[in-house]
Amino acid sequence: MFIVITSQNRHHITPHAGKCRKFWKYELKDGKVTDKQVTEVEKEQSFSQSGEVLEKLLPMDIFVTTEMCDRLREKLRNIGVHVMVTAEIEPEQFICSLISAK
């Protein structure tokens, strides 16, 4: 499973998913994190500009942010991505909670 988290500051889960240019991508297998990497794109590639960022983030199963517009939410859902808007701001804590909920 691949989980992408908006993290403009590389430390916290951040809002404005459409404008975000930095994302953490986690790979989970058998309830454990097997890979974690940051993906950065130019402003022109963000969801709100051209949407080219999507190609760099795929594959992904879950997209996590603290805030996003309905249009982006629908776009992700249409390609089979589960969208989660959370109040949690710590990426590691979110991942641990997700793993323990499974």
C-alpha positions, 0 to 999 in steps of 0.5 A: 500500500502506498500512502502520500502525505502533504508536507510542505515543510517536510515535518508536518501534515500541511493544508492546501493540498492543491498548492503543496509541492512537497509530499512524503510517500510511505510504502507499507507491507504487512503492517510495516513501513518498508519505504519512506521518501520525499517527493518535491515538484516545482510550483508549476507542477502542483495540482493547482497549476498543471497537475503534473505532480500526480504522475510523480506521486503514483502509484498511491492508494491513500492521499492524506492532508489537513485540508483540500478542495472538493475538485481535487478530492473528486479527481483523486477519487475518480482514479481510485485513491482514498482521500483522508483529511485529518486533524493529525499533523504528525506524519509518523503518528498518522501512519502508526494510527493507520497501521494499528487500525488495520 
